[in-house]
């Protein structure tokens, strides 16, 4: 190569530049351009997962299936057979029942959402409606799941399974299963407090700008203005694989206590004034977010309802690549925390 370059009459700096460009093409551009094709071939050559899976979702409002659509994307990338539209137990769009619990013990049960489908006075589906038209997570369901867990089934749960309309007895059993205790408080960051639904507002609502709305069954309050030290709630910690992350979280979260292994924490961006408001309501400024128990994983946030597309889901290694790229508020937790957690959980369930 050196003799051929010298024969061209190029100067030494020109030859060095030529070698640099050649190295970039060979070691950077060629692998980058070839990766999608190679990754696609590797993904398609992998066997379909044989893990037996049950997904529970009682809050399917329409045929977007947004409450478990993101989970479906991850399962597809892992080659776990799952139909977003009819492969789950709970409520079909509009609230009609769909699916049945299996007669044999599955490897993995994922409890995504138990809030339910509600309608308003006109009979239209409305998350803020007063009449529930779907089912709920019953005591008998939780007893069945608990028995499976004792015999080896892995369990996954998240925020919307502990509150209403889940019966108190079932809620207590779920808390024991997931090694957590709920405070009964949930919250969410709003960029514009004027967009908060009427059903979540206090009687003297005059808030402007951004803030955190905190809600319990019998009370609510808002953190805003001088009570906030930064923008957005954050989650810091590591995945079960040991990969560290520090990301914003823009969806609903809950405040809990945990007896299990806490992999990640929810951090509320509050000043001393905001911390004082939380303290008056018996709440901390940080709370467990990802908790592992005995064959269980719990995420104290609305994680499966993520506004993401995961366009490279059929390419091996795509999740790892995308995880390193800049992310939005909607996608950061999904790629850097949720995808690794579900990946780890499926692998654990496959091992038994």
DATA-V232066 format. One record per residue. RES is the residue in three letters. D_LAST is the distance of its C-alpha to the last C-alpha in Angstrom with 1 decimal. Layout:
RES_D_LAST / RES_D_LAST
This chain:
UNK_55.0 / UNK_57.3 / UNK_60.3 / UNK_59.6 / UNK_59.4 / UNK_62.6 / UNK_64.4 / UNK_63.8 / UNK_66.1 / UNK_63.5 / UNK_64.0 / UNK_61.6 / UNK_60.1 / UNK_59.8 / UNK_58.0 / UNK_55.5 / UNK_54.9 / UNK_54.4 / UNK_51.9 / UNK_50.0 / UNK_49.8 / UNK_48.7 / UNK_45.9 / UNK_44.7 / UNK_44.8 / UNK_43.0 / UNK_40.4 / UNK_39.8 / UNK_41.1 / UNK_40.0 / UNK_36.3 / UNK_36.3 / UNK_37.9 / UNK_35.7 / UNK_32.4 / UNK_32.0 / UNK_32.7 / UNK_30.5 / UNK_27.6 / UNK_28.0 / UNK_28.0 / UNK_24.9 / UNK_23.0 / UNK_24.3 / UNK_23.4 / UNK_19.7 / UNK_17.7 / UNK_16.7 / UNK_13.0 / UNK_11.4 / UNK_9.2 / UNK_10.8 / UNK_12.6 / UNK_15.2 / UNK_17.8 / UNK_20.5 / UNK_23.9 / UNK_27.2 / UNK_29.3 / UNK_30.1 / UNK_33.8 / UNK_34.6 / UNK_33.5 / UNK_32.5 / UNK_29.2 / UNK_29.4 / UNK_27.2 / UNK_24.1 / UNK_25.7 / UNK_24.5 / UNK_20.9 / UNK_21.6 / UNK_23.0 / UNK_20.0 / UNK_17.7 / UNK_20.3 / UNK_20.4 / UNK_16.7 / UNK_17.5 / UNK_15.3 / UNK_17.6 / UNK_19.2 / UNK_22.9 / UNK_24.4 / UNK_27.2 / UNK_25.7 / UNK_21.9 / UNK_21.5 / UNK_22.5 / UNK_25.5 / UNK_28.9 / UNK_30.4 / UNK_33.1 / UNK_35.8 / UNK_33.7 / UNK_33.4 / UNK_30.1 / UNK_27.6 / UNK_24.4 / UNK_23.0 / UNK_19.9 / UNK_17.9 / UNK_18.5 / UNK_14.9 / UNK_11.8 / UNK_10.4 / UNK_7.1 / UNK_9.4 / UNK_13.0 / UNK_15.6 / UNK_18.8 / UNK_21.3 / UNK_24.7 / UNK_26.3 / UNK_29.9 / UNK_31.2 / UNK_34.0 / UNK_37.5 / UNK_41.0 / UNK_44.3 / UNK_47.6 / UNK_48.3 / UNK_45.0 / UNK_43.5 / UNK_39.9 / UNK_40.2 / UNK_37.6 / UNK_40.4 / UNK_41.5 / UNK_42.1 / UNK_40.8 / UNK_37.1 / UNK_36.7 / UNK_32.9 / UNK_30.5 / UNK_28.5 / UNK_25.3 / UNK_26.4 / UNK_25.7 / UNK_24.3 / UNK_21.8 / UNK_20.6 / UNK_20.6 / UNK_18.3 / UNK_15.9 / UNK_16.1 / UNK_15.4 / UNK_12.2 / UNK_11.1 / UNK_12.2 / UNK_10.1 / UNK_6.7 / UNK_7.7 / UNK_8.3 / UNK_12.1 / UNK_14.7 / UNK_18.4 / UNK_21.8 / UNK_25.5 / UNK_26.7 / UNK_24.6 / UNK_26.5 / UNK_30.1 / UNK_32.3 / UNK_32.0 / UNK_28.8 / UNK_30.2 / UNK_30.6 / UNK_28.6 / UNK_25.6 / UNK_26.1 / UNK_26.1 / UNK_22.9 / UNK_21.2 / UNK_22.8 / UNK_21.3 / UNK_17.8 / UNK_18.1 / UNK_20.2 / UNK_23.2 / UNK_26.7 / UNK_28.6 / UNK_32.3 / UNK_33.1 / UNK_34.4 / UNK_33.4 / UNK_35.3 / UNK_35.9 / UNK_38.1 / UNK_40.9 / UNK_43.1 / UNK_45.9 / UNK_46.1 / UNK_48.6 / UNK_45.7 / UNK_43.9 / UNK_43.8 / UNK_46.5 / UNK_44.0 / UNK_42.6 / UNK_46.1 / UNK_48.0 / UNK_51.5 / UNK_53.3 / UNK_51.4 / UNK_53.4 / UNK_50.7 / UNK_51.0 / UNK_49.0 / UNK_45.4 / UNK_43.5 / UNK_40.5 / UNK_40.6 / UNK_38.9 / UNK_38.4 / UNK_37.5 / UNK_38.2 / UNK_41.7 / UNK_42.7 / UNK_42.6 / UNK_44.1 / UNK_44.4 / UNK_44.2 / UNK_46.6 / UNK_49.5 / UNK_50.2 / UNK_47.0 / UNK_44.9 / UNK_44.7 / UNK_43.0 / UNK_41.6 / UNK_38.1 / UNK_35.3 / UNK_33.1 / UNK_29.5 / UNK_29.0 / UNK_26.2 / UNK_23.3 / UNK_20.0 / UNK_16.7 / UNK_17.5 / UNK_20.9 / UNK_23.1 / UNK_26.0 / UNK_27.7 / UNK_30.7 / UNK_31.1 / UNK_33.1 / UNK_31.6 / UNK_33.8 / UNK_31.9 / UNK_31.7 / UNK_30.0 / UNK_29.9 / UNK_30.9 / UNK_28.5 / UNK_27.9 / UNK_24.5 / UNK_23.3 / UNK_20.0 / UNK_19.9 / UNK_22.3 / UNK_21.6 / UNK_24.6 / UNK_27.8 / UNK_30.1 / UNK_33.7 / UNK_36.6 / UNK_39.7 / UNK_42.3 / UNK_45.5 / UNK_46.7 / UNK_48.2 / UNK_44.9 / UNK_43.2 / UNK_45.9 / UNK_45.3 / UNK_41.6 / UNK_42.5 / UNK_44.9 / UNK_42.0 / UNK_39.8 / UNK_37.5 / UNK_36.5 / UNK_37.0 / UNK_33.4 / UNK_30.2 / UNK_26.4 / UNK_25.0 / UNK_21.3 / UNK_19.6 / UNK_16.1 / UNK_15.3 / UNK_12.7 / UNK_9.7 / UNK_12.6 / UNK_14.9 / UNK_18.5 / UNK_21.3 / UNK_24.7 / UNK_26.3 / UNK_26.8 / UNK_24.5 / UNK_23.6 / UNK_27.3 / UNK_28.4 / UNK_31.5 / UNK_30.1 / UNK_30.2 / UNK_27.9 / UNK_30.2 / UNK_28.4 / UNK_25.0 / UNK_25.3 / UNK_26.1 / UNK_23.6 / UNK_24.1 / UNK_26.0 / UNK_24.0 / UNK_24.7 / UNK_28.4 / UNK_29.0 / UNK_27.5 / UNK_30.4 / UNK_33.1 / UNK_35.2 / UNK_33.6 / UNK_35.1 / UNK_34.5 / UNK_32.4 / UNK_30.3 / UNK_29.9 / UNK_27.1 / UNK_25.3 / UNK_25.3 / UNK_25.1 / UNK_22.6 / UNK_21.1 / UNK_20.0 / UNK_18.4 / UNK_16.5 / UNK_15.2 / UNK_14.5 / UNK_12.5 / UNK_10.6 / UNK_9.8 / UNK_8.7 / UNK_6.4 / UNK_5.0 / UNK_5.4 / UNK_3.8 / UNK_0.0
